[in-house]
């Protein structure tokens, strides 16, 4: 039996594997959600649709930019990096429970 994935994950019991899987899955959901929103709107994550008051009038937010959409794709890729450890930890926990 190979213990490589277990040692790499830093977990000794199935419950620790499930905890690590939940943590990495939550990070994946957050990053992918933020990336999808930024890619869909093409606006910054900090102030996506905010108008500003300048003197006595409202100034519209800048139009959607291609750079923000590209950054959204990058955030989706960062989230995808977190999906793989979640899957590996879940499989390792099930493997330890079964055999």
C-alpha positions in Angstrom: 0.0 0.0 0.0 1.4 3.4 -1.0 1.4 6.1 1.7 2.6 8.9 -0.6 -0.8 10.8 -0.9 -1.4 10.4 2.8 2.0 11.9 3.7 1.6 14.7 1.2 -1.7 15.7 2.6 -0.4 15.9 6.1 -3.4 14.0 7.5 -3.4 10.8 9.5 -7.1 10.0 9.9 -10.1 10.0 7.6 -11.6 12.9 9.6 -8.6 15.0 9.0 -8.8 14.2 5.3 -12.4 15.2 5.2 -11.6 18.5 7.0 -8.9 19.3 4.5 -11.2 18.4 1.6 -13.9 20.7 3.0 -11.4 23.5 3.5 -10.0 23.3 0.0 -13.5 22.8 -1.5 -14.6 26.0 0.2 -11.6 27.9 -1.1 -12.3 26.6 -4.6 -15.9 27.7 -4.4 -14.9 31.2 -3.3 -12.3 31.7 -6.0 -14.4 30.3 -8.8 -17.4 32.3 -7.7 -15.4 35.6 -7.6 -13.8 34.8 -10.9 -17.1 34.0 -12.6 -18.6 37.3 -11.3 -15.6 39.3 -12.5 -15.5 37.6 -15.9 -19.3 38.0 -16.4 -19.4 41.7 -15.4 -16.0 42.8 -16.6 -15.6 45.1 -13.6 -13.3 45.1 -10.6 -14.0 42.9 -7.6 -13.6 45.8 -5.2 -16.2 48.2 -6.5 -18.1 46.4 -9.4 -21.0 48.8 -10.0 -20.3 51.7 -7.8 -21.1 55.3 -9.0 -19.1 58.1 -7.5 -20.4 61.5 -6.4 -18.3 64.4 -7.8 -19.6 67.7 -6.6 -23.3 67.9 -7.4 -23.5 65.0 -9.9 -23.0 61.2 -10.1 -20.2 59.9 -12.2 -20.8 56.5 -13.8 -18.5 53.6 -13.2 -16.0 52.9 -16.0 -17.1 50.5 -18.7 -16.3 46.8 -18.5 -12.7 46.1 -19.4 -11.1 43.1 -21.1 -8.3 43.1 -18.4 -10.9 42.5 -15.7 -12.4 39.7 -17.6 -9.0 38.1 -18.1 -8.3 38.5 -14.4 -11.6 36.7 -13.8 -10.4 33.8 -15.8 -7.2 33.8 -13.8 -9.2 33.6 -10.5 -11.2 30.7 -12.0 -7.9 28.9 -12.6 -6.7 29.6 -9.1 -10.0 28.0 -7.8 -9.4 25.0 -10.1 -6.1 24.5 -8.4 -8.0 24.0 -5.1 -10.4 21.4 -6.6 -7.7 18.8 -7.1 -6.6 18.6 -3.4 -10.2 18.4 -2.4 -10.8 15.4 -4.6 -7.5 13.7 -3.5 -8.3 14.2 0.2 -11.9 12.8 -0.3 -10.6 9.8 -2.1 -7.9 9.2 0.6 -10.4 9.4 3.4 -12.8 6.9 1.6 -9.8 4.7 1.0 -8.8 4.7 4.6 -12.4 4.0 5.7 -12.8 1.1 3.4 -9.5 -0.6 3.6 
